[in-house]
Amino acid sequence: MSKIVLNGITWGHSRAITPLFAAAQRFTELYPHVEIIWQKRTLQEFADYPLEKLTKEYDLLIIDHPWVGCAAAKKCVLPLDKYLPNKYLDDQLKNSVGNSHLSYHYDGHQWALAIDAATCVASFRADLLKKNNIPVPITWHEVIALAKRGKLAVPAIPIDLLMNFYMFCLAHGNEPFLNEEEVIDNETGLKALDSMKELYSLVDKKMFKCNPIAIAEVMTSTDDYWYCPFAYGYSNYSRKGYAKFPLTYSDLVLFESDNHLKSTLGGTGLAVSALTKNKKWAIQFASWVVSSEIQSTLYVQHGGQPGHRSAWKNEDANRNSNNYFINTIDALDRAYVRPRYNGYLHFQDYAGIFLQQYLLNRGRPEKVLGEMNKIYQSNNRRK
């Protein structure tokens, strides 16, 4: 039997690449004539590089769910509902972590399988809070009080600010993108910006160069910061041996209405290129690695953050991650799903820049909303 080689592309963090290396190795042991070669790119490249170009080079692709609008329009990845049994897809839906599975369902088809689940959650250095007799913040007011002490870290690059803008719009009572003319109504948008200004005016300016990984790295390698109120969670940093000072993760705090903040869904999906010459084996690997059995064992054991609920409820997975999964699953279950229409990513690429400029340099909040609306209207091709 001739050798079959599948090429895959993912992003370059242990949460993403390490479990895929392990899965590829085991799959080859089970099927010696199939080799899977994974390559990695940066987190920014993961968000920016056009999906349709990647499908010309790779058989297997780890994608972000806002790409499914492009997938549906370009037909560049396979609609997996045409190839996988209903029983399998029903299991994925039933055992989805929040809306992870449905986030890859668009225009009547399933364009990827939720291999990884994430949203913004809180994290902290339990040892430092205890040492300084500081309770873990439960309310927004307690977050602000800790920020005033200079011990709070939070990612503040444009993309993270945009995701948190959605969160604060929801916190103030309205959902973004309900019509084609404005991202959010002025009243809600101004309240959201005011809440963001309240926090980001207090944090170290170096935060405006940090993504969630950078925040986790500085919190686990130094004693400079004690708490992060919201950043996309990485269970790796709560596992023994991964970082010098492990983090503890928890749900988001209560906001003004005494409801927990509702963050923006992240995570990744595994898609199969429509141009693959080895469709059968690419689909077989995808369905295998996203199955309950592999997600709750091999995948999570090698640093993955699975999309299948069985892994999040798994006792071994929680014991090995300082209860990361069980402590944060409620935040995942209520997370907001971003727009996915073909063209949304243009908005996502640029809107956060105006948020960052405002939070760094002040200016008029009305102008920020106006600029965001201009970008939204210029490339709005929602179905």
C-alpha positions as CSV (number, residue, x, y, z in Angstrom):
1,M,0.0,0.0,0.0
2,S,1.4,3.4,-1.0
3,K,2.2,6.0,1.7
4,I,-0.5,8.6,2.3
5,V,0.7,12.0,3.6
6,L,-1.7,14.5,5.2
7,N,-0.5,18.0,5.8
8,G,-2.0,20.0,8.6
9,I,-1.8,23.6,9.8
10,T,-2.4,24.9,13.3
11,W,-1.2,27.7,15.6
12,G,2.0,27.7,17.6
13,H,1.1,27.1,21.2
14,S,1.4,24.0,23.3
15,R,-2.4,24.0,23.7
16,A,-2.7,23.6,19.9
17,I,0.3,21.8,18.5
18,T,1.3,19.3,21.2
19,P,-1.9,17.3,21.3
20,L,-2.0,17.2,17.5
21,F,1.6,15.8,17.4
22,A,0.6,13.1,19.8
23,A,-2.6,12.3,17.9
24,A,-0.8,12.2,14.6
25,Q,1.8,9.8,16.0
26,R,-0.8,7.5,17.4
27,F,-2.9,7.5,14.2
28,T,0.2,6.5,12.2
29,E,0.8,3.6,14.7
30,L,-2.8,2.5,14.0
31,Y,-2.5,3.1,10.3
32,P,1.1,2.8,9.3
33,H,0.5,3.8,5.7
34,V,-0.8,7.2,6.8
35,E,1.5,10.0,7.9
36,I,0.2,13.3,9.3
37,I,2.6,16.3,9.3
38,W,1.5,19.3,11.4
39,Q,3.0,22.8,10.9
40,K,2.3,25.8,13.0
41,R,1.9,29.6,12.5
42,T,1.6,32.5,15.0
43,L,-1.6,33.4,16.7
44,Q,-1.9,36.5,14.6
45,E,-1.3,34.6,11.4
46,F,-3.9,32.1,12.6
47,A,-6.4,35.0,12.7
48,D,-5.4,36.8,9.6
49,Y,-4.2,34.5,6.8
50,P,-7.0,33.7,4.2
51,L,-8.6,30.3,4.6
52,E,-9.0,29.8,0.9
53,K,-5.2,30.1,0.4
54,L,-4.4,27.6,3.2
55,T,-6.7,25.0,1.7
56,K,-4.5,24.8,-1.4
57,E,-1.5,23.7,0.7
58,Y,-3.0,21.7,3.6
59,D,-5.4,18.8,4.0
60,L,-6.3,19.5,7.6
61,L,-6.8,23.0,9.0
62,I,-7.4,24.4,12.5
63,I,-9.7,27.4,12.0
64,D,-11.5,30.1,14.0
65,H,-15.3,29.9,13.7
66,P,-15.7,33.4,12.1
67,W,-14.1,31.8,9.0
68,V,-17.1,29.6,8.3
69,G,-18.9,32.3,6.4
70,C,-15.9,32.4,4.0
71,A,-15.9,28.5,3.9
72,A,-19.6,28.5,2.9
73,A,-19.1,31.2,0.2
74,K,-15.9,29.8,-1.2
75,K,-16.6,26.1,-0.7
76,C,-12.9,25.7,0.2
77,V,-13.5,23.2,3.0
78,L,-15.7,20.1,3.0
79,P,-19.2,20.3,4.5
80,L,-18.6,17.5,7.0
81,D,-22.3,16.8,7.5
82,K,-22.2,15.1,4.0
83,Y,-19.5,12.7,5.1
84,L,-20.1,11.9,8.8
85,P,-22.9,9.9,10.3
86,N,-25.8,11.7,11.9
87,K,-25.2,9.8,15.1
88,Y,-21.6,11.2,15.3
89,L,-22.7,14.7,14.7
90,D,-25.6,14.4,17.2
91,D,-23.1,13.3,19.8
92,Q,-20.9,16.4,19.0
93,L,-23.9,18.7,19.4
94,K,-25.1,17.1,22.6
95,N,-21.6,17.2,24.1
96,S,-20.6,20.6,22.9
97,V,-18.9,23.0,25.3
98,G,-21.2,25.9,25.0
99,N,-21.9,26.7,21.4
100,S,-18.6,25.5,20.2
101,H,-20.0,22.9,17.9
102,L,-22.8,25.1,16.5
103,S,-20.3,27.9,15.9
104,Y,-19.0,25.9,12.9
105,H,-22.4,25.2,11.5
106,Y,-23.4,27.8,9.0
107,D,-25.6,28.1,5.9
108,G,-27.0,24.6,6.6
109,H,-23.6,22.8,6.9
110,Q,-21.0,21.8,9.4
111,W,-17.7,23.2,8.1
112,A,-15.5,22.1,11.0
113,L,-15.5,20.0,14.2
114,A,-14.9,21.7,17.5
115,I,-11.6,20.3,18.5
116,D,-10.8,23.1,21.1
117,A,-13.0,25.2,23.3
118,A,-12.2,28.5,25.0
119,T,-13.6,31.8,26.1
120,C,-12.4,34.7,28.4
121,V,-12.2,33.6,32.0
122,A,-10.5,34.9,35.1
123,S,-7.1,33.7,36.4
124,F,-5.0,34.4,39.4
125,R,-2.0,33.6,41.5
126,A,-3.6,31.9,44.5
127,D,-0.3,32.0,46.4
128,L,0.1,35.8,46.0
129,L,-3.5,36.6,46.9
130,K,-3.3,34.4,50.0
131,K,0.1,35.9,51.0
132,N,-1.3,39.4,50.7
133,N,-4.6,38.5,52.4
134,I,-6.6,39.5,49.3
135,P,-9.8,37.5,48.5
136,V,-10.4,36.4,44.9
137,P,-12.5,39.1,43.3
138,I,-16.2,38.2,42.9
139,T,-17.6,41.6,41.7
140,W,-16.6,44.2,39.2
141,H,-16.0,46.7,42.0
142,E,-13.4,44.3,43.5
143,V,-11.7,44.1,40.2
144,I,-11.4,47.8,40.0
145,A,-10.0,48.0,43.5
146,L,-7.3,45.5,42.7
147,A,-6.5,47.4,39.5
148,K,-5.9,50.5,41.6
149,R,-3.3,48.6,43.5
150,G,-1.3,47.9,40.3
151,K,-1.6,44.2,40.6
152,L,-3.9,43.4,37.7
153,A,-2.9,42.2,34.3
154,V,-5.2,42.1,31.3
155,P,-4.6,41.7,27.5
156,A,-5.2,44.9,25.6
157,I,-4.1,44.4,22.0
158,P,-6.9,45.5,19.5
159,I,-8.4,42.0,18.9
160,D,-8.8,41.4,22.7
161,L,-10.2,44.8,23.3
162,L,-12.8,44.2,20.6
163,M,-13.8,40.8,22.1
164,N,-14.2,42.5,25.5
165,F,-16.2,45.4,23.9
166,Y,-18.8,42.8,22.9
167,M,-18.7,41.5,26.5
168,F,-19.4,44.9,27.9
169,C,-22.2,45.6,25.4
170,L,-23.9,42.4,26.7
171,A,-23.2,43.4,30.3
172,H,-25.1,46.7,29.6
173,G,-28.1,44.8,28.3
174,N,-27.8,44.6,24.5
175,E,-26.3,42.3,21.9
176,P,-24.0,43.6,19.1
177,F,-24.7,43.3,15.4
178,L,-28.5,43.2,15.6
179,N,-28.9,45.3,12.5
180,E,-26.9,46.1,9.4
181,E,-26.4,49.8,10.2
182,E,-24.6,49.9,13.5
183,V,-22.5,47.6,15.6
184,I,-24.4,48.5,18.8
185,D,-26.8,51.3,19.7
186,N,-25.2,54.5,21.0
187,E,-26.5,54.3,24.5
188,T,-25.2,50.7,25.1
189,G,-21.9,51.4,23.2
190,L,-21.1,54.4,25.3
191,K,-21.8,52.5,28.5
192,A,-19.5,49.7,27.3
193,L,-16.7,52.1,26.5
194,D,-17.1,53.8,29.9
195,S,-16.7,50.5,31.7
196,M,-13.7,49.7,29.6
197,K,-12.1,53.1,30.3
198,E,-12.7,52.6,34.0
199,L,-10.5,49.5,34.0
200,Y,-7.9,50.2,31.2
201,S,-7.1,53.6,32.6
202,L,-5.7,51.9,35.7
203,V,-3.5,49.2,34.2
204,D,0.1,49.3,33.1
205,K,0.5,50.6,29.6
206,K,2.6,47.5,28.7
207,M,-0.7,45.6,28.6
208,F,-1.6,47.3,25.3
209,K,1.1,45.1,23.7
210,C,0.0,41.8,25.4
211,N,-2.2,39.1,24.1
212,P,-3.6,36.4,26.5
213,I,-0.5,34.2,26.1
214,A,1.8,37.1,27.1
215,I,-0.4,37.8,30.1
216,A,-0.3,34.1,31.2
217,E,3.5,34.0,30.7
218,V,4.2,37.1,32.8
219,M,1.8,36.0,35.6
220,T,3.4,32.6,35.8
221,S,7.0,33.7,35.6
222,T,7.0,36.8,37.9
223,D,5.2,38.1,41.0
224,D,4.3,41.4,39.4
225,Y,0.6,40.7,38.8
226,W,-1.9,38.8,41.0
227,Y,-5.1,38.7,39.0
228,C,-6.5,38.8,35.4
229,P,-10.2,39.5,35.2
230,F,-10.7,38.2,31.6
231,A,-8.4,36.6,29.0
232,Y,-8.9,33.6,26.8
233,G,-8.1,30.6,29.1
234,Y,-5.2,28.3,28.6
235,S,-5.4,25.2,30.8
236,N,-1.6,24.6,30.3
237,Y,-0.8,27.4,32.7
238,S,-2.7,25.6,35.5
239,R,-0.8,22.3,35.0
240,K,2.1,21.3,37.2
241,G,5.4,21.5,35.4
242,Y,4.3,23.8,32.6
243,A,5.1,27.1,34.3
244,K,7.1,28.3,37.3
245,F,4.1,29.6,39.2
246,P,0.8,27.9,38.1
247,L,-2.4,29.9,37.7
248,T,-5.8,29.1,39.1
249,Y,-8.7,29.8,36.8
250,S,-12.3,30.7,37.6
251,D,-15.5,32.1,36.2
252,L,-15.9,35.8,35.4
253,V,-17.0,38.2,38.1
254,L,-20.5,39.6,38.7
255,F,-21.2,42.9,37.0
256,E,-23.7,45.6,37.9
257,S,-26.8,43.5,37.5
258,D,-25.3,40.7,39.7
259,N,-25.0,38.5,36.7
260,H,-21.7,37.0,35.6
261,L,-20.0,38.7,32.7
262,K,-20.7,37.0,29.4
263,S,-17.5,36.8,27.3
264,T,-16.9,36.1,23.6
265,L,-16.5,32.5,22.5
266,G,-13.1,31.5,21.1
267,G,-11.7,28.0,20.6
268,T,-10.9,26.3,17.3
269,G,-12.4,23.9,14.8
270,L,-10.8,21.2,12.6
271,A,-11.7,21.5,8.9
272,V,-10.8,19.4,5.9
273,S,-9.7,21.0,2.7
274,A,-12.1,20.6,-0.3
275,L,-8.9,20.2,-2.4
276,T,-7.4,17.3,-0.4
277,K,-6.5,14.2,-2.5
278,N,-7.0,12.0,0.5
279,K,-10.5,12.8,1.6
280,K,-11.2,9.5,3.2
281,W,-8.2,9.6,5.5
282,A,-8.4,13.3,6.3
283,I,-12.1,12.9,7.4
284,Q,-11.3,9.7,9.4
285,F,-8.5,11.4,11.3
286,A,-10.7,14.5,12.0
287,S,-13.6,12.5,13.3
288,W,-11.2,10.3,15.4
289,V,-9.3,13.1,17.1
290,V,-12.5,15.0,17.9
291,S,-14.3,11.9,19.3
292,S,-15.2,11.6,22.9
293,E,-12.7,8.8,23.5
294,I,-9.7,10.7,22.2
295,Q,-10.7,14.2,23.4
296,S,-11.1,13.0,27.0
297,T,-7.9,11.0,27.0
298,L,-5.0,11.4,24.5
299,Y,-5.9,14.9,23.5
300,V,-6.4,16.5,26.9
301,Q,-3.5,14.5,28.4
302,H,-1.1,16.1,26.0
303,G,-2.0,19.7,26.8
304,G,-5.1,20.1,24.6
305,Q,-8.2,22.0,25.6
306,P,-10.9,19.9,24.1
307,G,-14.2,20.8,22.4
308,H,-16.0,17.7,23.7
309,R,-17.8,18.0,27.0
310,S,-16.7,14.6,28.3
311,A,-13.2,15.9,28.6
312,W,-14.3,19.0,30.7
313,K,-16.1,16.7,33.1
314,N,-13.3,14.1,33.2
315,E,-11.8,13.7,36.7
316,D,-8.3,13.0,35.5
317,A,-8.3,16.1,33.3
318,N,-9.4,18.3,36.2
319,R,-7.0,16.8,38.7
320,N,-4.1,17.4,36.3
321,S,-5.2,21.0,35.6
322,N,-6.0,22.3,39.1
323,N,-9.7,22.0,38.1
324,Y,-9.4,24.3,35.2
325,F,-12.2,22.7,33.2
326,I,-14.8,22.4,35.8
327,N,-14.1,25.9,37.2
328,T,-14.6,27.6,33.8
329,I,-17.2,25.5,32.0
330,D,-20.1,27.8,33.1
331,A,-18.4,30.7,31.3
332,L,-18.1,28.6,28.2
333,D,-21.7,27.6,28.3
334,R,-22.9,31.2,28.2
335,A,-20.3,32.6,25.8
336,Y,-21.4,34.9,23.0
337,V,-20.9,33.7,19.4
338,R,-19.4,36.3,17.1
339,P,-20.8,37.1,13.6
340,R,-19.7,34.6,10.9
341,Y,-20.9,36.1,7.7
342,N,-18.4,36.3,4.8
343,G,-16.7,39.7,5.4
344,Y,-17.0,39.9,9.1
345,L,-13.3,39.3,9.6
346,H,-12.5,42.6,7.8
347,F,-14.4,44.3,10.7
348,Q,-12.6,42.2,13.3
349,D,-9.2,43.1,11.8
350,Y,-9.6,46.8,12.1
351,A,-12.3,47.8,14.6
352,G,-10.2,47.1,17.7
353,I,-7.6,49.6,16.6
354,F,-10.0,52.5,17.3
355,L,-10.8,51.0,20.7
356,Q,-7.1,50.8,21.6
357,Q,-6.4,54.4,20.4
358,Y,-9.3,55.6,22.6
359,L,-8.3,53.8,25.7
360,L,-4.7,54.9,25.3
361,N,-5.2,58.5,24.2
362,R,-8.8,59.3,25.2
363,G,-10.7,61.3,22.7
364,R,-14.5,61.2,22.0
365,P,-16.2,57.9,22.6
366,E,-18.9,58.8,20.0
367,K,-16.1,59.0,17.4
368,V,-15.0,55.5,18.3
369,L,-18.5,54.1,17.7
370,G,-18.8,56.1,14.5
371,E,-15.5,54.7,13.1
372,M,-16.5,51.2,14.0
373,N,-19.9,51.6,12.2
374,K,-18.1,52.9,9.1
375,I,-16.0,49.7,8.9
376,Y,-19.0,47.5,9.6
377,Q,-21.1,49.2,6.9
378,S,-18.3,49.1,4.3
379,N,-18.0,45.3,4.3
380,N,-21.3,44.0,5.6
381,R,-22.4,41.1,3.5
382,R,-24.5,39.3,6.1
383,K,-26.9,36.6,4.9
